[in-house]
Amino acid sequence: MIPKEFVNYQNRLFWVYRKVEQSKVNMNYINELKEFWHCDTVLKQKTSQSEVLLFLREIPEATVIN
């Protein structure tokens, strides 16, 4: 999967793995979905029609190896 959307959150770079409407998900199972999709963070984004959950994967900083 090629990342198309990026989010800068708390000085770290993430790519949006999944977007799910909050009404489609039981809030008690957010952590299970996060682990199932191997995501690091879940954010809530408010839109004009509804709220969307963003499941994010962190992009690690590059390290130089000699």
C-alpha positions in Angstrom: 0.0 0.0 0.0 1.4 3.4 -1.0 0.7 6.1 1.5 -1.2 9.1 0.0 -2.0 11.2 3.0 0.4 12.3 5.7 -0.3 13.8 9.1 2.2 15.7 11.3 1.2 15.1 14.9 3.3 16.0 18.0 6.4 16.6 15.8 6.2 13.1 14.4 5.2 12.1 10.8 2.4 9.6 10.2 0.7 8.2 7.2 -3.0 7.6 7.2 -3.6 3.8 7.0 -7.4 3.8 7.3 -10.2 6.3 7.6 -13.4 5.0 9.3 -16.5 6.9 10.2 -16.9 6.9 13.9 -20.6 5.8 13.7 -19.5 2.6 12.0 -17.2 1.5 14.9 -18.0 0.6 18.4 -15.8 2.8 20.6 -15.0 -0.1 22.9 -13.1 -1.8 20.1 -10.8 1.0 19.0 -7.7 -0.5 20.6 -8.4 -3.9 19.0 -8.7 -2.4 15.6 -5.5 -0.4 16.1 -3.6 -3.5 17.0 -5.2 -5.5 14.2 -4.1 -2.9 11.6 -0.7 -2.4 13.3 -1.3 1.3 13.8 0.5 3.5 16.3 -2.1 6.2 16.8 -5.8 6.9 16.3 -7.1 10.4 15.9 -10.6 11.8 15.6 -11.2 14.3 12.8 -14.4 16.3 12.7 -15.9 17.0 9.3 -19.0 18.9 8.4 -21.2 15.8 8.2 -19.7 13.5 10.8 -16.6 12.5 12.7 -13.9 10.3 11.2 -11.3 8.1 12.9 -7.8 8.2 11.4 -5.7 5.1 12.0 -2.1 6.2 11.6 1.2 4.5 11.2 4.3 6.3 12.2 7.1 7.0 9.7 10.4 6.6 11.6 13.1 9.1 11.2 16.0 8.1 8.9 19.2 7.0 10.5 22.6 7.1 8.9 24.5 3.8 9.0 28.2 3.7 8.1 
